[in-house]
């Protein structure tokens, strides 16, 4: 199955490492689904995850936005 994961799901998974969004992001990591993204979507993930109000560790941003 091919999917494009919404930015809100990526942000939720980055903020809370347990729960449905984080579990959903494990699916492409475990090759259960194939995640498809365009350069524009990757840029959106990166931009949103770097927002100061989220206070995410830069390493978390790098690993999450490159999923």
N, CA, C, O and CB atoms as a CASP TS submission, in Angstrom:
PFRMAT TS
TARGET T0000
AUTHOR 0000-0000-0000
METHOD Language model
MODEL 1
PARENT N/A
ATOM      1  N   UNK     1       0.839  -1.169   0.000  1.00  0.00           N
ATOM      2  CA  UNK     1       0.000   0.000   0.000  1.00  0.00           C
ATOM      3  C   UNK     1       0.890   1.241   0.000  1.00  0.00           C
ATOM      4  O   UNK     1       1.898   1.288   0.705  1.00  0.00           O
ATOM      5  CB  UNK     1      -0.958  -0.007   1.213  1.00  0.00           C
ATOM      6  N   UNK     2       0.520   2.226  -0.780  1.00  0.00           N
ATOM      7  CA  UNK     2       1.253   3.488  -0.848  1.00  0.00           C
ATOM      8  C   UNK     2       0.475   4.563  -0.094  1.00  0.00           C
ATOM      9  O   UNK     2      -0.741   4.677  -0.249  1.00  0.00           O
ATOM     10  CB  UNK     2       1.492   3.916  -2.326  1.00  0.00           C
ATOM     11  N   UNK     3       1.174   5.349   0.723  1.00  0.00           N
ATOM     12  CA  UNK     3       0.512   6.409   1.483  1.00  0.00           C
ATOM     13  C   UNK     3       1.375   7.662   1.517  1.00  0.00           C
ATOM     14  O   UNK     3       2.601   7.599   1.414  1.00  0.00           O
ATOM     15  CB  UNK     3       0.203   5.937   2.912  1.00  0.00           C
ATOM     16  N   UNK     4       0.712   8.793   1.664  1.00  0.00           N
ATOM     17  CA  UNK     4       1.368  10.063   1.972  1.00  0.00           C
ATOM     18  C   UNK     4       0.869  10.431   3.360  1.00  0.00           C
ATOM     19  O   UNK     4      -0.337  10.537   3.582  1.00  0.00           O
ATOM     20  CB  UNK     4       1.049  11.206   0.886  1.00  0.00           C
ATOM     21  N   UNK     5       1.778  10.623   4.280  1.00  0.00           N
ATOM     22  CA  UNK     5       1.401  10.877   5.669  1.00  0.00           C
ATOM     23  C   UNK     5       1.276  12.376   5.899  1.00  0.00           C
ATOM     24  O   UNK     5       2.192  13.147   5.614  1.00  0.00           O
ATOM     25  CB  UNK     5       2.434  10.261   6.644  1.00  0.00           C
ATOM     26  N   UNK     6       0.131  12.764   6.416  1.00  0.00           N
ATOM     27  CA  UNK     6      -0.162  14.164   6.700  1.00  0.00           C
ATOM     28  C   UNK     6       0.830  14.736   7.713  1.00  0.00           C
ATOM     29  O   UNK     6       1.290  14.037   8.616  1.00  0.00           O
ATOM     30  CB  UNK     6      -1.597  14.314   7.220  1.00  0.00           C
ATOM     31  N   UNK     7       1.142  15.996   7.547  1.00  0.00           N
ATOM     32  CA  UNK     7       2.089  16.665   8.437  1.00  0.00           C
ATOM     33  C   UNK     7       1.643  16.597   9.895  1.00  0.00           C
ATOM     34  O   UNK     7       2.481  16.460  10.787  1.00  0.00           O
ATOM     35  CB  UNK     7       2.265  18.118   8.018  1.00  0.00           C
ATOM     36  N   UNK     8       0.348  16.688  10.151  1.00  0.00           N
ATOM     37  CA  UNK     8      -0.142  16.618  11.533  1.00  0.00           C
ATOM     38  C   UNK     8       0.199  15.286  12.195  1.00  0.00           C
ATOM     39  O   UNK     8       0.478  15.244  13.393  1.00  0.00           O
ATOM     40  CB  UNK     8      -1.651  16.834  11.566  1.00  0.00           C
ATOM     41  N   UNK     9       0.179  14.223  11.440  1.00  0.00           N
ATOM     42  CA  UNK     9       0.532  12.904  11.976  1.00  0.00           C
ATOM     43  C   UNK     9       2.022  12.868  12.311  1.00  0.00           C
ATOM     44  O   UNK     9       2.412  12.343  13.354  1.00  0.00           O
ATOM     45  CB  UNK     9       0.173  11.778  10.961  1.00  0.00           C
ATOM     46  N   UNK    10       2.841  13.417  11.441  1.00  0.00           N
ATOM     47  CA  UNK    10       4.291  13.456  11.682  1.00  0.00           C
ATOM     48  C   UNK    10       4.598  14.283  12.926  1.00  0.00           C
ATOM     49  O   UNK    10       5.409  13.878  13.758  1.00  0.00           O
ATOM     50  CB  UNK    10       5.036  14.040  10.455  1.00  0.00           C
ATOM     51  N   UNK    11       3.953  15.438  13.055  1.00  0.00           N
ATOM     52  CA  UNK    11       4.182  16.303  14.227  1.00  0.00           C
ATOM     53  C   UNK    11       3.718  15.599  15.495  1.00  0.00           C
ATOM     54  O   UNK    11       4.431  15.604  16.499  1.00  0.00           O
ATOM     55  CB  UNK    11       3.444  17.662  14.067  1.00  0.00           C
ATOM     56  N   UNK    12       2.548  15.001  15.467  1.00  0.00           N
ATOM     57  CA  UNK    12       2.051  14.289  16.650  1.00  0.00           C
ATOM     58  C   UNK    12       2.994  13.170  17.063  1.00  0.00           C
ATOM     59  O   UNK    12       3.244  12.976  18.253  1.00  0.00           O
ATOM     60  CB  UNK    12       0.661  13.720  16.383  1.00  0.00           C
ATOM     61  N   UNK    13       3.515  12.438  16.096  1.00  0.00           N
ATOM     62  CA  UNK    13       4.454  11.355  16.396  1.00  0.00           C
ATOM     63  C   UNK    13       5.751  11.899  16.976  1.00  0.00           C
ATOM     64  O   UNK    13       6.350  11.268  17.847  1.00  0.00           O
ATOM     65  CB  UNK    13       4.749  10.536  15.137  1.00  0.00           C
ATOM     66  N   UNK    14       6.192  13.064  16.506  1.00  0.00           N
ATOM     67  CA  UNK    14       7.419  13.659  17.036  1.00  0.00           C
ATOM     68  C   UNK    14       7.225  14.157  18.468  1.00  0.00           C
ATOM     69  O   UNK    14       8.161  14.132  19.267  1.00  0.00           O
ATOM     70  CB  UNK    14       7.877  14.811  16.140  1.00  0.00           C
ATOM     71  N   UNK    15       6.021  14.607  18.790  1.00  0.00           N
ATOM     72  CA  UNK    15       5.750  15.146  20.125  1.00  0.00           C
ATOM     73  C   UNK    15       5.493  14.058  21.161  1.00  0.00           C
ATOM     74  O   UNK    15       5.869  14.202  22.324  1.00  0.00           O
ATOM     75  CB  UNK    15       4.563  16.077  20.072  1.00  0.00           C
ATOM     76  N   UNK    16       4.855  12.973  20.740  1.00  0.00           N
ATOM     77  CA  UNK    16       4.499  11.884  21.660  1.00  0.00           C
ATOM     78  C   UNK    16       4.961  10.578  21.022  1.00  0.00           C
ATOM     79  O   UNK    16       4.422  10.145  20.004  1.00  0.00           O
ATOM     80  CB  UNK    16       2.944  11.856  21.963  1.00  0.00           C
ATOM     81  N   UNK    17       5.967   9.958  21.637  1.00  0.00           N
ATOM     82  CA  UNK    17       6.543   8.757  21.019  1.00  0.00           C
ATOM     83  C   UNK    17       5.712   7.497  21.218  1.00  0.00           C
ATOM     84  O   UNK    17       6.099   6.422  20.760  1.00  0.00           O
ATOM     85  CB  UNK    17       7.912   8.524  21.565  1.00  0.00           C
ATOM     86  N   UNK    18       4.587   7.618  21.887  1.00  0.00           N
ATOM     87  CA  UNK    18       3.667   6.501  22.026  1.00  0.00           C
ATOM     88  C   UNK    18       2.313   6.981  21.521  1.00  0.00           C
ATOM     89  O   UNK    18       2.032   8.179  21.554  1.00  0.00           O
ATOM     90  CB  UNK    18       3.587   5.987  23.516  1.00  0.00           C
ATOM     91  N   UNK    19       1.499   6.094  21.071  1.00  0.00           N
ATOM     92  CA  UNK    19       0.189   6.465  20.563  1.00  0.00           C
ATOM     93  C   UNK    19       0.049   6.125  19.097  1.00  0.00           C
ATOM     94  O   UNK    19       0.975   5.621  18.463  1.00  0.00           O
ATOM     95  CB  UNK    19      -0.062   7.938  20.777  1.00  0.00           C
ATOM     96  N   UNK    20      -1.131   6.412  18.573  1.00  0.00           N
ATOM     97  CA  UNK    20      -1.456   6.024  17.214  1.00  0.00           C
ATOM     98  C   UNK    20      -0.569   6.677  16.153  1.00  0.00           C
ATOM     99  O   UNK    20      -0.101   5.970  15.261  1.00  0.00           O
ATOM    100  CB  UNK    20      -2.878   6.355  16.938  1.00  0.00           C
ATOM    101  N   UNK    21      -0.309   8.000  16.200  1.00  0.00           N
ATOM    102  CA  UNK    21       0.567   8.579  15.173  1.00  0.00           C
ATOM    103  C   UNK    21       1.966   7.960  15.163  1.00  0.00           C
ATOM    104  O   UNK    21       2.509   7.671  14.097  1.00  0.00           O
ATOM    105  CB  UNK    21       0.682  10.075  15.383  1.00  0.00           C
ATOM    106  N   UNK    22       2.539   7.759  16.324  1.00  0.00           N
ATOM    107  CA  UNK    22       3.870   7.150  16.395  1.00  0.00           C
ATOM    108  C   UNK    22       3.831   5.705  15.890  1.00  0.00           C
ATOM    109  O   UNK    22       4.740   5.266  15.186  1.00  0.00           O
ATOM    110  CB  UNK    22       4.408   7.196  17.843  1.00  0.00           C
ATOM    111  N   UNK    23       2.793   4.979  16.246  1.00  0.00           N
ATOM    112  CA  UNK    23       2.651   3.604  15.765  1.00  0.00           C
ATOM    113  C   UNK    23       2.478   3.578  14.252  1.00  0.00           C
ATOM    114  O   UNK    23       3.008   2.697  13.575  1.00  0.00           O
ATOM    115  CB  UNK    23       1.459   2.913  16.447  1.00  0.00           C
ATOM    116  N   UNK    24       1.734   4.547  13.726  1.00  0.00           N
ATOM    117  CA  UNK    24       1.533   4.606  12.284  1.00  0.00           C
ATOM    118  C   UNK    24       2.850   4.852  11.556  1.00  0.00           C
ATOM    119  O   UNK    24       3.079   4.281  10.489  1.00  0.00           O
ATOM    120  CB  UNK    24       0.525   5.698  11.934  1.00  0.00           C
ATOM    121  N   UNK    25       3.720   5.694  12.117  1.00  0.00           N
ATOM    122  CA  UNK    25       5.010   5.957  11.478  1.00  0.00           C
ATOM    123  C   UNK    25       5.946   4.758  11.537  1.00  0.00           C
ATOM    124  O   UNK    25       6.939   4.713  10.810  1.00  0.00           O
ATOM    125  CB  UNK    25       5.675   7.147  12.128  1.00  0.00           C
ATOM    126  N   UNK    26       5.645   3.797  12.383  1.00  0.00           N
ATOM    127  CA  UNK    26       6.431   2.566  12.413  1.00  0.00           C
ATOM    128  C   UNK    26       6.136   1.681  11.198  1.00  0.00           C
ATOM    129  O   UNK    26       6.968   0.859  10.815  1.00  0.00           O
ATOM    130  CB  UNK    26       6.149   1.794  13.703  1.00  0.00           C
ATOM    131  N   UNK    27       4.977   1.844  10.603  1.00  0.00           N
ATOM    132  CA  UNK    27       4.606   0.997   9.463  1.00  0.00           C
ATOM    133  C   UNK    27       5.583   1.122   8.299  1.00  0.00           C
ATOM    134  O   UNK    27       6.052   0.098   7.803  1.00  0.00           O
ATOM    135  CB  UNK    27       3.210   1.348   8.989  1.00  0.00           C
ATOM    136  N   UNK    28       5.915   2.341   7.837  1.00  0.00           N
ATOM    137  CA  UNK    28       6.916   2.401   6.759  1.00  0.00           C
ATOM    138  C   UNK    28       8.306   1.977   7.243  1.00  0.00           C
ATOM    139  O   UNK    28       9.081   1.403   6.478  1.00  0.00           O
ATOM    140  CB  UNK    28       6.983   3.819   6.182  1.00  0.00           C
ATOM    141  N   UNK    29       8.617   2.256   8.496  1.00  0.00           N
ATOM    142  CA  UNK    29       9.917   1.854   9.030  1.00  0.00           C
ATOM    143  C   UNK    29      10.063   0.338   9.025  1.00  0.00           C
ATOM    144  O   UNK    29      11.162  -0.187   8.846  1.00  0.00           O
ATOM    145  CB  UNK    29      10.104   2.397  10.451  1.00  0.00           C
ATOM    146  N   UNK    30       8.953  -0.358   9.220  1.00  0.00           N
ATOM    147  CA  UNK    30       8.959  -1.826   9.230  1.00  0.00           C
ATOM    148  C   UNK    30       8.560  -2.414   7.876  1.00  0.00           C
ATOM    149  O   UNK    30       8.316  -3.615   7.762  1.00  0.00           O
ATOM    150  CB  UNK    30       8.017  -2.345  10.311  1.00  0.00           C
ATOM    151  N   UNK    31       8.494  -1.565   6.857  1.00  0.00           N
ATOM    152  CA  UNK    31       8.182  -1.977   5.477  1.00  0.00           C
ATOM    153  C   UNK    31       6.814  -2.640   5.339  1.00  0.00           C
ATOM    154  O   UNK    31       6.626  -3.522   4.501  1.00  0.00           O
ATOM    155  CB  UNK    31       9.245  -2.927   4.975  1.00  0.00           C
ATOM    156  N   UNK    32       5.873  -2.216   6.155  1.00  0.00           N
ATOM    157  CA  UNK    32       4.515  -2.723   6.050  1.00  0.00           C
ATOM    158  C   UNK    32       3.738  -1.915   5.013  1.00  0.00           C
ATOM    159  O   UNK    32       2.902  -2.456   4.288  1.00  0.00           O
ATOM    160  CB  UNK    32       3.807  -2.674   7.421  1.00  0.00           C
ATOM    161  N   UNK    33       4.021  -0.629   4.952  1.00  0.00           N
ATOM    162  CA  UNK    33       3.468   0.242   3.923  1.00  0.00           C
ATOM    163  C   UNK    33       4.615   1.015   3.292  1.00  0.00           C
ATOM    164  O   UNK    33       5.702   1.107   3.864  1.00  0.00           O
ATOM    165  CB  UNK    33       2.391   1.209   4.512  1.00  0.00           C
ATOM    166  N   UNK    34       4.372   1.564   2.123  1.00  0.00           N
ATOM    167  CA  UNK    34       5.374   2.391   1.450  1.00  0.00           C
ATOM    168  C   UNK    34       4.938   3.842   1.565  1.00  0.00           C
ATOM    169  O   UNK    34       3.846   4.206   1.129  1.00  0.00           O
ATOM    170  CB  UNK    34       5.554   1.972  -0.052  1.00  0.00           C
ATOM    171  N   UNK    35       5.785   4.659   2.147  1.00  0.00           N
ATOM    172  CA  UNK    35       5.498   6.077   2.331  1.00  0.00           C
ATOM    173  C   UNK    35       6.052   6.854   1.146  1.00  0.00           C
ATOM    174  O   UNK    35       7.228   6.728   0.803  1.00  0.00           O
ATOM    175  CB  UNK    35       6.098   6.601   3.664  1.00  0.00           C
ATOM    176  N   UNK    36       5.203   7.653   0.528  1.00  0.00           N
ATOM    177  CA  UNK    36       5.617   8.468  -0.600  1.00  0.00           C
ATOM    178  C   UNK    36       5.501   9.935  -0.228  1.00  0.00           C
ATOM    179  O   UNK    36       4.487  10.370   0.318  1.00  0.00           O
ATOM    180  CB  UNK    36       4.773   8.152  -1.852  1.00  0.00           C
ATOM    181  N   UNK    37       6.543  10.689  -0.525  1.00  0.00           N
ATOM    182  CA  UNK    37       6.525  12.130  -0.270  1.00  0.00           C
ATOM    183  C   UNK    37       7.216  12.850  -1.422  1.00  0.00           C
ATOM    184  O   UNK    37       8.101  12.308  -2.084  1.00  0.00           O
ATOM    185  CB  UNK    37       7.215  12.468   1.085  1.00  0.00           C
ATOM    186  N   UNK    38       6.791  14.066  -1.633  1.00  0.00           N
ATOM    187  CA  UNK    38       7.435  14.912  -2.632  1.00  0.00           C
ATOM    188  C   UNK    38       8.436  15.811  -1.905  1.00  0.00           C
ATOM    189  O   UNK    38       8.396  15.914  -0.679  1.00  0.00           O
ATOM    190  CB  UNK    38       6.378  15.761  -3.436  1.00  0.00           C
ATOM    191  N   UNK    39       9.316  16.450  -2.635  1.00  0.00           N
ATOM    192  CA  UNK    39      10.221  17.409  -1.992  1.00  0.00           C
ATOM    193  C   UNK    39       9.449  18.505  -1.240  1.00  0.00           C
ATOM    194  O   UNK    39       9.893  18.971  -0.191  1.00  0.00           O
ATOM    195  CB  UNK    39      11.142  18.048  -3.043  1.00  0.00           C
ATOM    196  N   UNK    40       8.308  18.905  -1.775  1.00  0.00           N
ATOM    197  CA  UNK    40       7.504  19.938  -1.109  1.00  0.00           C
ATOM    198  C   UNK    40       6.954  19.443   0.225  1.00  0.00           C
ATOM    199  O   UNK    40       6.936  20.190   1.203  1.00  0.00           O
ATOM    200  CB  UNK    40       6.349  20.380  -2.015  1.00  0.00           C
ATOM    201  N   UNK    41       6.507  18.192   0.273  1.00  0.00           N
ATOM    202  CA  UNK    41       5.989  17.628   1.528  1.00  0.00           C
ATOM    203  C   UNK    41       7.122  17.477   2.538  1.00  0.00           C
ATOM    204  O   UNK    41       6.935  17.787   3.714  1.00  0.00           O
ATOM    205  CB  UNK    41       5.303  16.255   1.278  1.00  0.00           C
ATOM    206  N   UNK    42       8.283  17.013   2.110  1.00  0.00           N
ATOM    207  CA  UNK    42       9.433  16.919   3.014  1.00  0.00           C
ATOM    208  C   UNK    42       9.802  18.288   3.571  1.00  0.00           C
ATOM    209  O   UNK    42      10.121  18.415   4.753  1.00  0.00           O
ATOM    210  CB  UNK    42      10.639  16.306   2.289  1.00  0.00           C
ATOM    211  N   UNK    43       9.759  19.302   2.730  1.00  0.00           N
ATOM    212  CA  UNK    43      10.055  20.661   3.184  1.00  0.00           C
ATOM    213  C   UNK    43       9.019  21.122   4.206  1.00  0.00           C
ATOM    214  O   UNK    43       9.359  21.790   5.183  1.00  0.00           O
ATOM    215  CB  UNK    43      10.096  21.633   1.990  1.00  0.00           C
ATOM    216  N   UNK    44       7.757  20.766   3.980  1.00  0.00           N
ATOM    217  CA  UNK    44       6.710  21.127   4.943  1.00  0.00           C
ATOM    218  C   UNK    44       6.948  20.429   6.280  1.00  0.00           C
ATOM    219  O   UNK    44       6.860  21.066   7.331  1.00  0.00           O
ATOM    220  CB  UNK    44       5.313  20.759   4.392  1.00  0.00           C
ATOM    221  N   UNK    45       7.250  19.131   6.255  1.00  0.00           N
ATOM    222  CA  UNK    45       7.566  18.416   7.501  1.00  0.00           C
ATOM    223  C   UNK    45       8.669  19.157   8.254  1.00  0.00           C
ATOM    224  O   UNK    45       8.539  19.443   9.445  1.00  0.00           O
ATOM    225  CB  UNK    45       8.000  16.948   7.205  1.00  0.00           C
ATOM    226  N   UNK    46       9.746  19.461   7.551  1.00  0.00           N
ATOM    227  CA  UNK    46      10.907  20.099   8.169  1.00  0.00           C
ATOM    228  C   UNK    46      10.557  21.468   8.738  1.00  0.00           C
ATOM    229  O   UNK    46      10.929  21.782   9.868  1.00  0.00           O
ATOM    230  CB  UNK    46      12.037  20.232   7.158  1.00  0.00           C
ATOM    231  N   UNK    47       9.848  22.284   7.968  1.00  0.00           N
ATOM    232  CA  UNK    47       9.482  23.630   8.414  1.00  0.00           C
ATOM    233  C   UNK    47       8.610  23.587   9.656  1.00  0.00           C
ATOM    234  O   UNK    47       8.856  24.314  10.619  1.00  0.00           O
ATOM    235  CB  UNK    47       8.761  24.378   7.302  1.00  0.00           C
ATOM    236  N   UNK    48       7.600  22.744   9.637  1.00  0.00           N
ATOM    237  CA  UNK    48       6.672  22.667  10.766  1.00  0.00           C
ATOM    238  C   UNK    48       7.378  22.113  11.999  1.00  0.00           C
ATOM    239  O   UNK    48       7.190  22.627  13.102  1.00  0.00           O
ATOM    240  CB  UNK    48       5.454  21.793  10.409  1.00  0.00           C
ATOM    241  N   UNK    49       8.183  21.078  11.826  1.00  0.00           N
ATOM    242  CA  UNK    49       8.865  20.476  12.973  1.00  0.00           C
ATOM    243  C   UNK    49       9.890  21.420  13.608  1.00  0.00           C
ATOM    244  O   UNK    49      10.231  21.255  14.779  1.00  0.00           O
ATOM    245  CB  UNK    49       9.552  19.192  12.545  1.00  0.00           C
ATOM    246  N   UNK    50      10.377  22.390  12.864  1.00  0.00           N
ATOM    247  CA  UNK    50      11.350  23.344  13.406  1.00  0.00           C
ATOM    248  C   UNK    50      10.711  24.566  14.067  1.00  0.00           C
ATOM    249  O   UNK    50      11.426  25.453  14.532  1.00  0.00           O
ATOM    250  CB  UNK    50      12.266  23.802  12.310  1.00  0.00           C
ATOM    251  N   UNK    51       9.401  24.626  14.116  1.00  0.00           N
ATOM    252  CA  UNK    51       8.737  25.764  14.758  1.00  0.00           C
ATOM    253  C   UNK    51       9.140  25.821  16.229  1.00  0.00           C
ATOM    254  O   UNK    51       9.089  24.815  16.937  1.00  0.00           O
ATOM    255  CB  UNK    51       7.188  25.659  14.618  1.00  0.00           C
ATOM    256  N   UNK    52       9.541  27.012  16.680  1.00  0.00           N
ATOM    257  CA  UNK    52      10.013  27.145  18.068  1.00  0.00           C
ATOM    258  C   UNK    52       9.001  26.691  19.111  1.00  0.00           C
ATOM    259  O   UNK    52       9.398  26.161  20.149  1.00  0.00           O
ATOM    260  CB  UNK    52      10.381  28.572  18.340  1.00  0.00           C
ATOM    261  N   UNK    53       7.727  26.878  18.872  1.00  0.00           N
ATOM    262  CA  UNK    53       6.727  26.500  19.879  1.00  0.00           C
ATOM    263  C   UNK    53       6.656  24.999  20.115  1.00  0.00           C
ATOM    264  O   UNK    53       6.135  24.562  21.141  1.00  0.00           O
ATOM    265  CB  UNK    53       5.368  27.001  19.464  1.00  0.00           C
ATOM    266  N   UNK    54       7.172  24.200  19.182  1.00  0.00           N
ATOM    267  CA  UNK    54       7.186  22.751  19.374  1.00  0.00           C
ATOM    268  C   UNK    54       8.348  22.309  20.261  1.00  0.00           C
ATOM    269  O   UNK    54       8.283  21.252  20.889  1.00  0.00           O
ATOM    270  CB  UNK    54       7.266  22.046  18.025  1.00  0.00           C
ATOM    271  N   UNK    55       9.404  23.111  20.313  1.00  0.00           N
ATOM    272  CA  UNK    55      10.567  22.839  21.173  1.00  0.00           C
ATOM    273  C   UNK    55      11.125  21.427  20.983  1.00  0.00           C
ATOM    274  O   UNK    55      11.428  20.739  21.958  1.00  0.00           O
ATOM    275  CB  UNK    55      10.189  23.039  22.632  1.00  0.00           C
ATOM    276  N   UNK    56      11.256  21.005  19.743  1.00  0.00           N
ATOM    277  CA  UNK    56      11.789  19.674  19.473  1.00  0.00           C
ATOM    278  C   UNK    56      13.309  19.704  19.369  1.00  0.00           C
ATOM    279  O   UNK    56      13.897  20.684  18.911  1.00  0.00           O
ATOM    280  CB  UNK    56      11.184  19.108  18.187  1.00  0.00           C
ATOM    281  N   UNK    57      13.918  18.637  19.794  1.00  0.00           N
ATOM    282  CA  UNK    57      15.352  18.458  19.666  1.00  0.00           C
ATOM    283  C   UNK    57      15.701  18.401  18.176  1.00  0.00           C
ATOM    284  O   UNK    57      15.016  17.705  17.427  1.00  0.00           O
ATOM    285  CB  UNK    57      15.827  17.168  20.410  1.00  0.00           C
ATOM    286  N   UNK    58      16.741  19.110  17.719  1.00  0.00           N
ATOM    287  CA  UNK    58      17.113  19.074  16.302  1.00  0.00           C
ATOM    288  C   UNK    58      17.344  17.653  15.763  1.00  0.00           C
ATOM    289  O   UNK    58      17.059  17.387  14.595  1.00  0.00           O
ATOM    290  CB  UNK    58      18.361  19.896  16.091  1.00  0.00           C
ATOM    291  N   UNK    59      17.848  16.758  16.585  1.00  0.00           N
ATOM    292  CA  UNK    59      18.047  15.371  16.144  1.00  0.00           C
ATOM    293  C   UNK    59      16.703  14.692  15.889  1.00  0.00           C
ATOM    294  O   UNK    59      16.575  13.891  14.963  1.00  0.00           O
ATOM    295  CB  UNK    59      18.856  14.575  17.196  1.00  0.00           C
ATOM    296  N   UNK    60      15.704  15.010  16.706  1.00  0.00           N
ATOM    297  CA  UNK    60      14.356  14.467  16.510  1.00  0.00           C
ATOM    298  C   UNK    60      13.781  14.981  15.199  1.00  0.00           C
ATOM    299  O   UNK    60      13.161  14.230  14.447  1.00  0.00           O
ATOM    300  CB  UNK    60      13.428  14.844  17.693  1.00  0.00           C
ATOM    301  N   UNK    61      13.987  16.259  14.933  1.00  0.00           N
ATOM    302  CA  UNK    61      13.488  16.864  13.699  1.00  0.00           C
ATOM    303  C   UNK    61      14.150  16.187  12.499  1.00  0.00           C
ATOM    304  O   UNK    61      13.474  15.837  11.531  1.00  0.00           O
ATOM    305  CB  UNK    61      13.756  18.398  13.684  1.00  0.00           C
ATOM    306  N   UNK    62      15.442  16.008  12.562  1.00  0.00           N
ATOM    307  CA  UNK    62      16.179  15.391  11.444  1.00  0.00           C
ATOM    308  C   UNK    62      15.697  13.974  11.191  1.00  0.00           C
ATOM    309  O   UNK    62      15.493  13.589  10.040  1.00  0.00           O
ATOM    310  CB  UNK    62      17.691  15.385  11.727  1.00  0.00           C
ATOM    311  N   UNK    63      15.512  13.195  12.238  1.00  0.00           N
ATOM    312  CA  UNK    63      15.088  11.814  12.039  1.00  0.00           C
ATOM    313  C   UNK    63      13.628  11.702  11.646  1.00  0.00           C
ATOM    314  O   UNK    63      13.270  10.815  10.872  1.00  0.00           O
ATOM    315  CB  UNK    63      15.334  11.018  13.286  1.00  0.00           C
ATOM    316  N   UNK    64      12.784  12.570  12.155  1.00  0.00           N
ATOM    317  CA  UNK    64      11.363  12.501  11.841  1.00  0.00           C
ATOM    318  C   UNK    64      11.068  13.017  10.444  1.00  0.00           C
ATOM    319  O   UNK    64      10.267  12.424   9.721  1.00  0.00           O
ATOM    320  CB  UNK    64      10.565  13.286  12.857  1.00  0.00           C
ATOM    321  N   UNK    65      11.702  14.107  10.059  1.00  0.00           N
ATOM    322  CA  UNK    65      11.389  14.674   8.750  1.00  0.00           C
ATOM    323  C   UNK    65      12.022  13.880   7.622  1.00  0.00           C
ATOM    324  O   UNK    65      11.684  14.091   6.457  1.00  0.00           O
ATOM    325  CB  UNK    65      11.848  16.113   8.681  1.00  0.00           C
ATOM    326  N   UNK    66      12.931  12.973   7.944  1.00  0.00           N
ATOM    327  CA  UNK    66      13.519  12.135   6.894  1.00  0.00           C
ATOM    328  C   UNK    66      12.925  10.734   6.859  1.00  0.00           C
ATOM    329  O   UNK    66      13.396   9.883   6.105  1.00  0.00           O
ATOM    330  CB  UNK    66      15.015  12.041   7.088  1.00  0.00           C
ATOM    331  N   UNK    67      11.885  10.480   7.674  1.00  0.00           N
ATOM    332  CA  UNK    67      11.268   9.144   7.739  1.00  0.00           C
ATOM    333  C   UNK    67      10.809   8.634   6.452  1.00  0.00           C
ATOM    334  O   UNK    67      10.276   7.527   6.381  1.00  0.00           O
ATOM    335  CB  UNK    67      10.145   9.142   8.647  1.00  0.00           C
TER
END
